[in-house]
Amino acid sequence: MKHTRDFQGAASLLKILGHPLRLKIVCGLLGEPANLTRIARDLQIPVSTAAQHLSVLRRGGVLEESKSGVEVTFRVTDDRVPAILQVLCSTSPAAGSLPSWSWRRLKADTPMTGAKS
């Protein structure tokens, strides 16, 4: 059986994730679902900025929203995302699992773990 790879799909996903704020949003949502207000508050960014990035992630199929009354909660639905973040955020090839993400640790001015200056 011939194995095929979806390079176009992989490149599209990387482009969608290719902004520091979107990476932080996705990292936070892997820890727990959250609404727009919480994401903006905890990352210390304007609500409009958070909404724009959530829209890109949602349109790209990375996130799903669920509504309960007037509240909209976002969660990660793309199964490839945790593995990608594991590679991006690990400090060594032997790192076993994603760190326990906390919204408070992902403030807008804080560099991602493992990022090079």
Number of C-alpha atoms within 10 A of each C-alpha: 3 4 4 6 8 8 9 9 10 12 11 13 19 13 11 19 23 11 12 12 20 18 20 23 28 25 24 24 22 20 16 14 18 19 16 16 17 15 26 19 15 17 22 15 16 12 15 12 12 21 15 12 18 23 13 15 21 18 12 16 14 20 20 18 16 12 10 7 6 6 12 14 18 21 21 24 15 13 9 12 18 16 12 13 17 16 15 15 18 17 12 9 8 7 12 9 13 17 13 10 16 15 19 14 17 22 20 17 11 11 14 17 13 12 10 6 4
